[in-house]
Amino acid sequence: MAGTGSGRARKKIDIERLVTSKGSQGGQISNWEVFLPRIWAGVSNLSGNERRSTNSGGEVAEARTEFRIRYRIGIDTTMRILYSGKVYNIRHIKDYEEEHNWLILTADTGVNDGR
């Protein structure tokens, strides 16, 4: 498979999922927990831009990035990726050539912390 081989997966990422539990007062508490720790990934920066964060002004920098990992079951778009000190929200998951060998995770940064 050209361009997606394991020799290109040189970066380590964590994939986290949001877990909700009951707090000591009976309310719900949401926390991120590691779903897949320190897995190898290929990383390609696709685009970057700035957008308005509110109607009254302010801008937020966004970056769209593609992560290529070995095929794993259970990853979905409610999860996020931690890479190089940044949080990336998973937006799209593609089973490369539908062969269950590689997943391509398209993710972006932004202000919503993966939620």
Z-matrix of the N, CA and C atoms (Angstrom, degrees):
N
C 1 1.446
C 2 1.523 1 107.70
N 3 1.278 2 118.06 1 110.61
C 4 1.458 3 123.14 2 -175.79
C 5 1.522 4 111.52 3 -67.05
N 6 1.342 5 115.62 4 131.27
C 7 1.459 6 120.06 5 172.95
C 8 1.517 7 116.10 6 81.42
N 9 1.334 8 118.42 7 -9.04
C 10 1.454 9 119.14 8 -178.13
C 11 1.528 10 111.59 9 -123.92
N 12 1.311 11 118.38 10 12.88
C 13 1.459 12 122.26 11 -177.46
C 14 1.508 13 113.25 12 -66.40
N 15 1.324 14 116.01 13 164.75
C 16 1.459 15 120.64 14 -175.47
C 17 1.518 16 112.31 15 -64.92
N 18 1.349 17 118.52 16 -22.42
C 19 1.450 18 121.02 17 176.49
C 20 1.514 19 112.63 18 -63.95
N 21 1.318 20 118.42 19 -18.88
C 22 1.460 21 122.53 20 -179.58
C 23 1.527 22 111.82 21 -94.03
N 24 1.316 23 117.94 22 -10.31
C 25 1.468 24 121.38 23 179.51
C 26 1.522 25 107.93 24 -87.62
N 27 1.333 26 115.95 25 84.54
C 28 1.466 27 121.17 26 -172.30
C 29 1.516 28 114.40 27 -113.16
N 30 1.299 29 117.43 28 1.46
C 31 1.464 30 120.71 29 -177.34
C 32 1.525 31 109.24 30 -113.76
N 33 1.323 32 116.09 31 150.92
C 34 1.464 33 121.48 32 177.31
C 35 1.527 34 109.76 33 -101.29
N 36 1.331 35 115.53 34 133.64
C 37 1.468 36 121.39 35 177.41
C 38 1.526 37 108.67 36 -131.00
N 39 1.319 38 115.86 37 160.56
C 40 1.461 39 123.16 38 169.54
C 41 1.518 40 107.19 39 -115.95
N 42 1.323 41 116.13 40 141.25
C 43 1.463 42 120.44 41 172.11
C 44 1.515 43 107.01 42 -111.67
N 45 1.338 44 115.41 43 128.26
C 46 1.464 45 121.68 44 -177.69
C 47 1.518 46 110.78 45 -116.86
N 48 1.332 47 114.66 46 154.79
C 49 1.464 48 120.59 47 174.39
C 50 1.524 49 108.50 48 -126.37
N 51 1.329 50 114.95 49 153.14
C 52 1.461 51 121.50 50 179.73
C 53 1.524 52 108.70 51 -87.13
N 54 1.327 53 115.95 52 125.56
C 55 1.453 54 121.91 53 -178.75
C 56 1.525 55 108.63 54 -118.29
N 57 1.325 56 116.24 55 132.27
C 58 1.454 57 121.60 56 179.08
C 59 1.521 58 108.89 57 -109.93
N 60 1.323 59 116.10 58 132.30
C 61 1.460 60 121.26 59 178.84
C 62 1.522 61 108.91 60 -138.80
N 63 1.333 62 116.10 61 171.33
C 64 1.465 63 121.09 62 177.54
C 65 1.517 64 109.93 63 -85.06
N 66 1.327 65 114.76 64 135.25
C 67 1.452 66 120.44 65 176.35
C 68 1.518 67 110.67 66 -84.44
N 69 1.315 68 116.60 67 176.43
C 70 1.468 69 121.61 68 -178.17
C 71 1.530 70 112.13 69 -65.43
N 72 1.330 71 117.41 70 -23.98
C 73 1.458 72 121.83 71 178.74
C 74 1.524 73 112.40 72 -92.63
N 75 1.336 74 117.74 73 2.24
C 76 1.457 75 121.51 74 178.47
C 77 1.517 76 114.80 75 95.52
N 78 1.325 77 116.89 76 -10.01
C 79 1.461 78 120.58 77 178.68
C 80 1.519 79 111.51 78 -81.23
N 81 1.308 80 115.98 79 170.83
C 82 1.455 81 120.68 80 179.76
C 83 1.523 82 110.41 81 -89.91
N 84 1.330 83 114.99 82 139.42
C 85 1.457 84 122.46 83 177.62
C 86 1.520 85 107.28 84 -123.11
N 87 1.326 86 116.33 85 130.53
C 88 1.458 87 121.19 86 178.12
C 89 1.524 88 109.34 87 -109.15
N 90 1.327 89 115.80 88 130.86
C 91 1.461 90 121.92 89 178.89
C 92 1.516 91 109.22 90 -138.73
N 93 1.325 92 115.82 91 150.20
C 94 1.454 93 120.97 92 174.26
C 95 1.518 94 108.69 93 -87.40
N 96 1.338 95 116.30 94 134.73
C 97 1.462 96 120.56 95 175.18
C 98 1.526 97 108.67 96 -129.51
N 99 1.316 98 115.60 97 150.83
C 100 1.459 99 120.48 98 -177.88
C 101 1.523 100 109.53 99 -70.87
N 102 1.328 101 115.68 100 126.08
C 103 1.463 102 123.55 101 177.32
C 104 1.526 103 109.77 102 -95.62
N 105 1.332 104 117.48 103 -46.83
C 106 1.464 105 123.65 104 175.44
C 107 1.528 106 107.97 105 -130.91
N 108 1.334 107 117.58 106 108.55
C 109 1.465 108 119.55 107 -177.52
C 110 1.530 109 112.50 108 -87.33
N 111 1.322 110 115.40 109 140.37
C 112 1.466 111 124.23 110 167.89
C 113 1.528 112 114.03 111 45.83
N 114 1.332 113 117.08 112 56.99
C 115 1.459 114 120.72 113 177.83
C 116 1.528 115 109.30 114 -98.12
N 117 1.325 116 115.64 115 153.45
C 118 1.463 117 121.51 116 179.61
C 119 1.518 118 110.19 117 -76.43
N 120 1.340 119 115.48 118 140.69
C 121 1.464 120 120.85 119 179.69
C 122 1.521 121 110.12 120 -147.87
N 123 1.320 122 114.77 121 148.76
C 124 1.452 123 121.29 122 166.43
C 125 1.518 124 106.80 123 -91.76
N 126 1.316 125 117.69 124 140.51
C 127 1.457 126 121.31 125 -174.87
C 128 1.524 127 109.48 126 -125.66
N 129 1.342 128 115.77 127 127.61
C 130 1.466 129 121.73 128 176.03
C 131 1.520 130 108.90 129 -128.53
N 132 1.321 131 116.46 130 122.65
C 133 1.462 132 120.70 131 175.93
C 134 1.523 133 108.01 132 -81.42
N 135 1.330 134 116.74 133 120.63
C 136 1.460 135 121.50 134 -175.38
C 137 1.517 136 112.93 135 -92.13
N 138 1.324 137 117.63 136 -46.53
C 139 1.463 138 120.33 137 -177.35
C 140 1.515 139 110.28 138 -161.36
N 141 1.295 140 115.12 139 166.57
C 142 1.455 141 121.64 140 175.63
C 143 1.511 142 109.20 141 -152.17
N 144 1.320 143 116.67 142 147.03
C 145 1.461 144 121.14 143 177.39
C 146 1.516 145 109.69 144 -161.56
N 147 1.305 146 115.61 145 178.90
C 148 1.456 147 121.58 146 174.58
C 149 1.513 148 108.36 147 -121.54
N 150 1.326 149 115.79 148 143.39
C 151 1.464 150 119.99 149 177.89
C 152 1.515 151 108.48 150 -135.06
N 153 1.329 152 115.22 151 160.34
C 154 1.461 153 120.25 152 177.72
C 155 1.518 154 109.33 153 -69.90
N 156 1.319 155 116.11 154 136.21
C 157 1.461 156 119.80 155 179.80
C 158 1.524 157 112.31 156 -90.90
N 159 1.331 158 117.05 157 -27.41
C 160 1.466 159 121.52 158 178.40
C 161 1.525 160 109.00 159 -144.86
N 162 1.315 161 116.43 160 167.77
C 163 1.464 162 120.38 161 176.49
C 164 1.523 163 112.09 162 -68.93
N 165 1.334 164 117.28 163 -24.21
C 166 1.461 165 120.16 164 -177.85
C 167 1.525 166 112.59 165 -89.39
N 168 1.325 167 117.12 166 4.00
C 169 1.459 168 119.72 167 176.25
C 170 1.511 169 112.60 168 120.79
N 171 1.298 170 114.52 169 -176.45
C 172 1.457 171 120.89 170 -177.46
C 173 1.520 172 110.71 171 90.43
N 174 1.319 173 115.87 172 141.57
C 175 1.452 174 120.35 173 179.81
C 176 1.518 175 109.94 174 -124.69
N 177 1.334 176 113.84 175 151.39
C 178 1.456 177 121.42 176 178.99
C 179 1.516 178 107.67 177 -123.67
N 180 1.329 179 116.45 178 131.65
C 181 1.462 180 120.58 179 176.41
C 182 1.527 181 108.78 180 -81.42
N 183 1.326 182 116.15 181 134.24
C 184 1.455 183 121.93 182 178.38
C 185 1.524 184 108.60 183 -124.50
N 186 1.317 185 116.28 184 147.10
C 187 1.455 186 121.57 185 174.74
C 188 1.515 187 108.44 186 -136.20
N 189 1.316 188 117.12 187 135.50
C 190 1.459 189 122.36 188 176.60
C 191 1.525 190 106.91 189 -105.35
N 192 1.333 191 115.95 190 127.48
C 193 1.452 192 122.19 191 -174.12
C 194 1.519 193 109.78 192 -133.98
N 195 1.325 194 115.46 193 146.81
C 196 1.459 195 121.84 194 178.25
C 197 1.524 196 108.50 195 -111.52
N 198 1.327 197 116.25 196 128.88
C 199 1.462 198 123.09 197 177.72
C 200 1.525 199 108.14 198 -114.45
N 201 1.334 200 117.27 199 127.47
C 202 1.465 201 122.09 200 177.84
C 203 1.522 202 108.68 201 -108.56
N 204 1.328 203 115.66 202 120.86
C 205 1.463 204 120.60 203 -179.31
C 206 1.524 205 109.27 204 -130.47
N 207 1.327 206 115.79 205 162.24
C 208 1.455 207 120.10 206 172.17
C 209 1.522 208 108.69 207 -61.10
N 210 1.311 209 116.39 208 149.43
C 211 1.463 210 122.15 209 -177.60
C 212 1.522 211 110.57 210 -57.24
N 213 1.302 212 116.16 211 130.97
C 214 1.477 213 123.65 212 176.99
C 215 1.510 214 108.60 213 -136.08
N 216 1.313 215 116.56 214 141.85
C 217 1.463 216 121.92 215 176.11
C 218 1.528 217 108.75 216 -87.47
N 219 1.333 218 116.96 217 142.82
C 220 1.452 219 121.22 218 171.55
C 221 1.511 220 115.90 219 102.95
N 222 1.317 221 119.09 220 -7.65
C 223 1.467 222 120.81 221 178.81
C 224 1.519 223 108.58 222 -79.08
N 225 1.344 224 116.44 223 135.56
C 226 1.466 225 119.87 224 177.52
C 227 1.532 226 110.14 225 -141.67
N 228 1.317 227 116.10 226 176.55
C 229 1.461 228 121.47 227 -173.29
C 230 1.530 229 114.19 228 -78.69
N 231 1.318 230 118.03 229 2.30
C 232 1.460 231 119.65 230 172.85
C 233 1.526 232 110.88 231 -87.93
N 234 1.323 233 117.03 232 -5.18
C 235 1.459 234 122.12 233 -176.57
C 236 1.521 235 111.01 234 -93.18
N 237 1.329 236 115.12 235 172.21
C 238 1.451 237 120.82 236 178.52
C 239 1.525 238 109.85 237 -137.33
N 240 1.323 239 114.61 238 163.65
C 241 1.462 240 122.34 239 -179.52
C 242 1.518 241 108.32 240 -116.05
N 243 1.324 242 116.51 241 136.88
C 244 1.454 243 122.08 242 170.72
C 245 1.522 244 107.35 243 -106.36
N 246 1.329 245 115.76 244 122.58
C 247 1.456 246 120.61 245 -179.37
C 248 1.521 247 109.21 246 -147.63
N 249 1.288 248 116.01 247 127.31
C 250 1.457 249 122.74 248 175.31
C 251 1.535 250 112.34 249 52.45
N 252 1.330 251 115.82 250 41.39
C 253 1.464 252 121.13 251 177.17
C 254 1.517 253 115.38 252 77.95
N 255 1.340 254 117.63 253 7.26
C 256 1.461 255 121.41 254 -179.18
C 257 1.517 256 110.57 255 -119.93
N 258 1.341 257 114.30 256 155.32
C 259 1.461 258 121.94 257 177.44
C 260 1.522 259 108.26 258 -102.75
N 261 1.334 260 116.17 259 130.08
C 262 1.461 261 122.57 260 177.87
C 263 1.524 262 108.20 261 -121.24
N 264 1.324 263 117.08 262 127.24
C 265 1.459 264 122.59 263 178.97
C 266 1.526 265 108.68 264 -86.57
N 267 1.321 266 117.46 265 125.14
C 268 1.461 267 120.92 266 179.68
C 269 1.523 268 108.64 267 -72.01
N 270 1.326 269 116.46 268 123.10
C 271 1.462 270 122.32 269 -178.69
C 272 1.522 271 113.19 270 -107.98
N 273 1.329 272 117.17 271 -29.93
C 274 1.464 273 120.39 272 -177.22
C 275 1.527 274 109.29 273 -150.48
N 276 1.337 275 115.63 274 142.41
C 277 1.460 276 122.20 275 179.08
C 278 1.512 277 108.41 276 -125.62
N 279 1.323 278 116.26 277 127.30
C 280 1.462 279 120.81 278 -179.98
C 281 1.522 280 109.72 279 -125.31
N 282 1.324 281 116.07 280 127.52
C 283 1.464 282 122.64 281 172.22
C 284 1.529 283 105.77 282 -81.87
N 285 1.330 284 117.30 283 102.78
C 286 1.455 285 121.94 284 -173.09
C 287 1.525 286 110.95 285 -56.14
N 288 1.316 287 116.41 286 121.30
C 289 1.461 288 125.88 287 -178.46
C 290 1.536 289 112.92 288 53.55
N 291 1.328 290 116.74 289 19.01
C 292 1.464 291 124.07 290 177.81
C 293 1.523 292 113.10 291 50.46
N 294 1.335 293 115.60 292 38.55
C 295 1.462 294 121.54 293 -179.49
C 296 1.523 295 113.11 294 -106.65
N 297 1.319 296 118.53 295 0.24
C 298 1.469 297 123.88 296 -179.47
C 299 1.527 298 112.60 297 58.54
N 300 1.334 299 116.15 298 34.66
C 301 1.465 300 120.69 299 175.03
C 302 1.522 301 111.50 300 -106.53
N 303 1.355 302 116.82 301 -40.48
C 304 1.454 303 122.49 302 -175.86
C 305 1.519 304 110.29 303 -133.83
N 306 1.308 305 115.89 304 146.34
C 307 1.461 306 122.22 305 169.98
C 308 1.521 307 108.05 306 -114.60
N 309 1.309 308 115.77 307 138.96
C 310 1.457 309 121.31 308 172.73
C 311 1.525 310 106.69 309 -111.19
N 312 1.329 311 115.58 310 115.40
C 313 1.461 312 122.43 311 -178.64
C 314 1.521 313 108.09 312 -103.55
N 315 1.318 314 117.05 313 115.18
C 316 1.456 315 121.14 314 175.27
C 317 1.522 316 106.77 315 -93.57
N 318 1.327 317 115.86 316 125.82
C 319 1.465 318 120.63 317 -174.14
C 320 1.522 319 109.53 318 -137.85
N 321 1.333 320 115.31 319 161.23
C 322 1.457 321 119.02 320 176.44
C 323 1.519 322 110.95 321 -139.59
N 324 1.317 323 114.50 322 159.35
C 325 1.463 324 120.92 323 174.03
C 326 1.512 325 107.12 324 -94.47
N 327 1.284 326 117.16 325 165.41
C 328 1.454 327 121.38 326 179.92
C 329 1.511 328 110.00 327 170.98
N 330 1.317 329 116.58 328 -161.96
C 331 1.455 330 120.01 329 -173.77
C 332 1.530 331 113.47 330 -99.50
N 333 1.324 332 118.48 331 -2.23
C 334 1.462 333 118.02 332 -172.50
C 335 1.528 334 114.05 333 -93.46
N 336 1.319 335 119.08 334 4.95
C 337 1.461 336 122.81 335 172.61
C 338 1.524 337 111.81 336 52.86
N 339 1.319 338 118.12 337 34.53
C 340 1.455 339 121.41 338 176.77
C 341 1.501 340 115.99 339 80.36
N 342 1.301 341 118.64 340 2.15
C 343 1.464 342 120.54 341 -177.70
C 344 1.496 343 111.46 342 -96.06
